[in-house]
Amino acid sequence: GMKFPLYMDYHATTPVDERVFEEMKPYFTENFGNASSIDHSYGYDASVAVQTARETISNAIGCKMDEIIFTSGATESDNLALIGVMEKNKEKGNHLITCKTEHKAILDCAKHLEENGCEVTYLSVNDKGEIDLKELESSITEKTVLISLMAANNEIGTISNLEEIGKITRKNDVLFHTDAAQAVGHIPIDVEKMNIDLMSFSSHKIYGPKGIGALYVRSMKPRVKLDSLLHGGGQERNIRSGTLNVPGIVGFAKAIEISQKEMEKENAKSKRWTDSMLKKFQEAGGKLNGHPEKRLSHNLNVRFDGIESKAIINTVSKKIAISAGSACTTQIVEPSHVLLALGLAEDETHSSIRIGCGRFNTDEEIEIAADEIYHAVESLAKIRI
């Protein structure tokens, strides 16, 4: 039978795919060795599993095996990329360029760097969540070390033009980092073609386990140098010490492998779903937040002016699990910084909901969810003062 509430918050996290779970199981109980203890078969087998996973993940994004550094997730990867690069390259400069709509893991890192003597430029976006490439280029100075711009926005789903950004950064001899937590496994990413020098991504956004992620670090043309945040046993090329999470790494690789194979089919299905939901919501006065075309297919961020998002979420909570925005800030009753950056008024940001559909939803579930939200909006509109 159908399990309520229906889960439709796939941007926050995803359930672990059964195929991923099966792949991971032996590494908890049978092949439990430490991948650094290669003097015996337990450690050696674990080490082989890690290297095989590294190869799978590197193939998916078009990089070399040794350019993948395993971390605990995209937040750690973001911290390692920004703080690590800015600390290591002080002789070149102290200027970082990012954007107002980035994830808090980037914005809070930028704030930390500012407090420690860095200069940070925060690019603005248009009403669809896109930066102006001319503004990006004109913001670069001789002190600019790094540009960090996300691949796809976690709230509104807007996809960045990574290839064009990469051309600008390469032409200006500046490093390019992208937070691709919402993008890898959902849209094609090629770090070579896009001139990406560092990229953060995470397993739990693509039906893998939580607590494992990666940072891609370019090793040639240019060779990216960064300071470590964690010191210890020298694992991960001395960049990220700590005992490797072997089951997590194995699961991460399987999740990425499945996502690469099923990406096209899943995107077609989720686009059909979000298009049909948007059409229905527009009949109830719903307005799309973000870009109508250049967006993640499984993302739908919509606002119903004059109706509180929390009221909608509470009304449908027994039937559907949805959120008002980023999973990292749902405890804070502040307007979304992403929606404010689009030019929305504060009350409009409080009238917006985010729906993220995914692999395990069905046509029937989407229909039920759309109906529930539609009826909730209609009934809340009647009691509105």
C-alpha positions in Angstrom: 0.0 0.0 0.0 0.9 3.7 -0.2 2.8 5.0 2.8 1.7 8.4 4.1 3.0 11.1 4.3 4.2 10.8 0.7 7.9 11.9 0.6 8.5 14.9 -1.7 11.5 16.6 -0.2 14.1 14.9 -2.3 16.4 18.0 -2.3 16.9 17.6 1.4 17.9 14.0 1.2 16.9 10.8 -0.6 16.2 7.3 0.6 19.0 4.8 0.0 18.3 2.8 -3.1 17.9 -0.9 -2.3 20.7 -1.8 -4.9 23.0 0.6 -3.1 22.2 -0.9 0.3 22.9 -4.4 -1.0 26.3 -3.3 -2.3 27.2 -1.8 1.1 26.1 -4.6 3.4 29.3 -6.8 3.2 31.5 -3.9 4.1 29.9 -3.6 7.6 30.2 -7.2 8.7 32.4 -9.3 6.4 34.8 -7.0 4.5 35.1 -4.6 7.5 38.9 -3.9 7.2 40.5 -0.5 7.5 41.5 0.6 4.0 44.9 1.9 5.4 45.8 -1.4 7.0 47.0 -3.2 3.9 49.4 -5.7 5.6 46.6 -8.3 5.6 43.7 -9.3 3.4 41.0 -7.5 5.4 42.7 -4.1 4.9 43.8 -4.9 1.3 40.2 -5.9 0.3 38.9 -2.7 1.8 41.6 -0.7 0.0 40.6 -2.3 -3.4 36.9 -1.5 -2.8 37.8 2.2 -2.1 40.0 2.4 -5.3 37.3 0.7 -7.4 34.7 3.2 -6.0 37.1 6.1 -6.7 37.4 5.0 -10.3 33.6 4.8 -10.8 33.1 8.2 -9.3 35.9 9.8 -11.3 34.6 8.3 -14.6 31.2 9.8 -13.9 32.5 13.4 -13.7 35.4 13.1 -16.2 38.4 13.3 -13.9 41.4 11.2 -12.8 41.0 8.7 -10.0 43.5 10.5 -7.7 41.6 13.8 -8.0 38.8 12.5 -5.8 39.1 13.3 -2.1 36.5 11.6 0.1 34.9 13.7 2.8 31.9 13.5 5.1 29.7 15.4 2.6 29.3 18.5 0.5 29.5 20.9 3.5 33.0 19.6 4.5 34.0 19.7 0.8 32.9 23.3 0.5 34.8 24.3 3.6 37.9 22.4 2.4 37.7 24.0 -1.0 37.2 27.6 0.1 39.2 27.8 3.3 41.9 25.4 2.0 42.4 27.3 -1.3 42.3 30.8 0.2 44.7 29.9 3.0 47.2 28.2 0.6 47.2 30.9 -2.0 47.7 34.0 0.1 50.7 35.1 -1.9 48.5 35.4 -5.0 45.7 37.4 -3.3 42.9 37.4 -0.8 39.8 37.9 -3.1 37.0 35.4 -3.4 33.9 35.8 -5.7 30.7 33.9 -4.9 27.0 34.6 -5.2 24.1 35.7 -2.9 22.1 32.6 -3.6 24.7 30.0 -2.7 24.1 27.3 0.0 24.8 28.3 3.6 27.9 26.1 3.6 29.5 28.5 1.0 28.1 31.7 2.5 29.1 30.9 6.0 32.6 29.9 4.8 32.8 33.2 2.9 31.8 35.1 6.1 34.5 33.2 8.1 37.1 34.2 5.5 36.0 37.8 5.5 36.5 37.8 9.3 40.0 36.6 8.7 41.1 39.2 6.2 39.7 38.0 2.9 37.7 40.3 0.5 34.5 38.7 -0.8 32.3 39.8 -3.7 28.8 38.5 -3.7 27.3 38.5 -7.2 23.6 39.3 -7.6 21.1 37.3 -9.6 18.2 38.2 -11.9 14.6 37.2 -11.1 15.2 33.7 -12.4 18.3 33.1 -10.2 21.0 33.6 -12.9 24.2 35.6 -12.5 25.2 38.1 -15.1 28.4 36.7 -16.7 29.6 40.3 -17.5 29.3 41.2 -13.8 31.3 38.1 -12.9 34.1 39.0 -15.3 34.2 42.7 -14.3 34.4 41.6 -10.6 37.7 39.8 -11.2 40.8 41.7 -9.9 44.5 40.8 -9.8 43.9 39.6 -6.2 41.1 37.2 -7.1 42.1 33.6 -6.2 38.9 31.7 -6.4 35.4 31.9 -7.9 32.8 29.6 -6.2 29.4 29.3 -7.9 26.9 26.5 -7.4 26.0 24.1 -10.3 22.2 24.0 -9.4 20.4 25.8 -6.7 19.0 23.7 -3.8 15.9 25.9 -3.4 14.8 27.0 -6.8 16.6 24.5 -9.0 18.1 27.0 -11.4 21.1 25.5 -13.3 24.2 27.6 -13.8 26.0 27.9 -17.1 29.1 26.1 -15.8 30.8 26.0 -19.2 30.7 29.7 -19.7 31.8 30.4 -16.1 34.7 28.0 -16.7 35.8 29.8 -19.8 35.9 33.1 -17.9 37.8 31.7 -14.9 40.4 29.9 -17.2 40.9 33.1 -19.4 41.5 35.1 -16.2 43.8 32.6 -14.5 41.4 32.2 -11.5 40.4 28.9 -9.8 36.8 27.7 -10.2 34.9 25.8 -7.5 31.4 24.6 -7.8 29.0 23.2 -5.2 27.4 20.5 -7.2 25.6 18.7 -4.4 22.2 19.1 -6.2 23.6 18.5 -9.7 25.9 15.5 -9.8 23.8 12.4 -10.7 20.9 14.6 -11.9 22.5 16.5 -14.8 25.6 15.8 -16.9 28.8 17.2 -15.4 32.2 17.1 -17.1 34.9 18.8 -15.1 37.3 19.0 -18.1 34.9 20.4 -20.6 33.6 22.9 -18.0 37.0 23.9 -16.7 36.0 23.1 -13.1 39.0 23.1 -10.7 37.3 22.0 -7.5 33.8 20.5 -7.1 31.9 19.5 -4.0 29.2 16.7 -4.1 27.4 14.4 -1.8 26.1 10.8 -1.8 22.8 11.3 0.1 21.3 13.5 -2.7 21.5 10.7 -5.2 20.1 7.7 -3.2 23.3 6.9 -1.5 24.1 6.9 2.3 24.5 10.1 4.4 27.9 11.1 5.8 29.9 10.5 2.7 30.8 13.0 0.0 33.7 14.1 -2.2 35.8 17.0 -3.3 37.2 16.9 -6.8 40.6 18.7 -6.8 42.3 19.3 -10.2 45.9 17.9 -10.3 47.1 19.5 -13.6 46.7 22.6 -15.7 46.4 24.1 -13.1 47.5 22.0 -10.2 45.3 23.1 -7.3 47.0 23.5 -4.0 45.1 23.7 -0.8 45.6 23.6 3.0 44.2 20.7 5.0 41.5 21.3 7.6 42.0 17.9 9.3 45.4 16.6 10.3 46.2 13.0 11.3 47.1 9.8 9.4 47.6 11.5 6.0 44.8 9.7 4.2 43.5 11.1 0.9 46.8 12.5 -0.3 47.4 14.3 3.0 44.5 16.6 2.2 41.8 14.9 4.4 43.1 12.7 7.2 40.8 10.2 8.9 39.8 6.5 8.6 37.9 6.1 5.4 34.2 5.3 5.5 34.5 2.2 3.3 30.8 1.1 3.3 29.8 4.7 2.6 32.3 5.0 -0.2 31.1 1.8 -1.8 27.5 3.0 -1.5 28.4 6.4 -3.0 30.0 4.8 -6.0 27.0 2.5 -6.6 24.6 5.4 -6.2 26.5 7.5 -8.8 26.7 4.5 -11.2 22.9 4.0 -11.1 22.2 7.7 -11.4 24.4 8.0 -14.5 22.6 5.1 -16.2 19.1 6.3 -15.2 19.5 10.1 -15.5 17.8 10.6 -18.8 14.8 8.5 -18.0 14.4 10.0 -14.5 14.7 13.5 -15.8 12.0 12.9 -18.4 9.7 11.4 -15.7 10.2 14.2 -13.1 9.8 16.9 -15.7 6.4 15.5 -16.7 5.5 15.5 -13.0 6.7 19.0 -12.1 5.1 20.4 -15.3 1.7 18.9 -14.5 1.9 20.1 -10.8 2.8 23.6 -11.9 -0.1 23.7 -14.3 -2.5 22.7 -11.6 -1.0 25.2 -9.0 -1.2 28.0 -11.5 -5.0 27.4 -11.6 -4.9 28.2 -7.8 -2.8 31.4 -8.4 0.6 29.7 -7.9 3.6 31.4 -9.4 6.9 29.7 -10.2 10.1 30.8 -8.4 13.3 30.2 -10.5 13.9 29.6 -14.2 11.1 28.1 -16.3 13.5 26.1 -18.5 17.1 26.0 -17.0 16.1 24.1 -13.9 16.5 20.7 -12.2 13.6 18.6 -13.6 12.6 17.3 -10.1 12.5 20.8 -8.5 9.3 22.9 -8.1 9.4 26.0 -6.0 6.1 27.8 -6.2 4.5 30.6 -4.2 0.9 31.4 -3.4 0.8 35.1 -2.6 -1.0 35.9 0.6 -0.9 32.4 1.9 1.7 31.3 4.4 3.9 28.4 3.3 3.9 27.0 6.8 0.1 27.0 6.8 0.2 25.0 3.5 2.8 22.6 4.8 0.9 22.0 8.1 -2.4 21.5 6.3 -1.0 18.8 4.1 1.5 17.3 6.6 -0.4 14.0 7.2 -0.5 13.3 3.5 2.7 14.9 2.1 6.2 15.7 3.3 7.3 19.0 1.7 9.4 21.9 2.9 9.5 25.7 2.7 13.1 25.7 1.4 16.6 24.6 2.3 16.9 21.7 4.7 19.8 23.5 6.5 17.7 26.5 7.5 14.2 25.1 8.1 14.6 25.7 11.9 15.1 29.4 11.2 11.9 31.5 10.6 13.7 34.0 8.4 12.9 34.8 4.8 14.8 32.7 2.3 18.0 34.5 1.2 17.7 32.8 -2.2 14.1 34.1 -2.8 15.0 37.6 -1.5 17.9 37.7 -4.0 15.4 37.0 -6.8 13.8 40.3 -5.8 10.8 38.8 -4.0 9.3 40.8 -1.1 9.6 39.3 2.4 5.9 38.2 2.5 6.3 36.5 -0.9 9.2 34.4 0.4 7.0 33.3 3.3 4.4 32.1 0.7 6.7 29.8 -1.1 7.0 26.0 -0.9 9.6 23.6 -2.4 8.6 20.3 -3.8 11.3 17.8 -4.7 10.0 14.6 -6.4 12.2 11.6 -6.9 13.0 8.0 -8.0 10.5 6.3 -5.7 7.4 8.5 -6.3 4.7 7.3 -8.6 2.2 8.9 -11.0 -0.5 8.3 -8.5 1.5 9.9 -5.6 2.2 13.0 -7.7 -1.5 13.3 -8.5 -2.5 13.0 -4.8 0.1 15.5 -3.8 -1.0 18.0 -6.4 -4.6 17.6 -5.3 -3.8 17.9 -1.6 -1.8 21.1 -2.1 -4.3 22.6 -4.5 -7.2 22.0 -2.0 -5.1 23.3 0.9 -4.5 26.5 -0.9 -8.1 26.9 -1.9 -9.3 26.3 1.7 -6.7 28.7 3.1 -7.6 31.3 0.6 -11.2 31.3 1.9 -10.1 32.0 5.5 -7.6 34.6 4.5 -8.3 38.1 5.8 
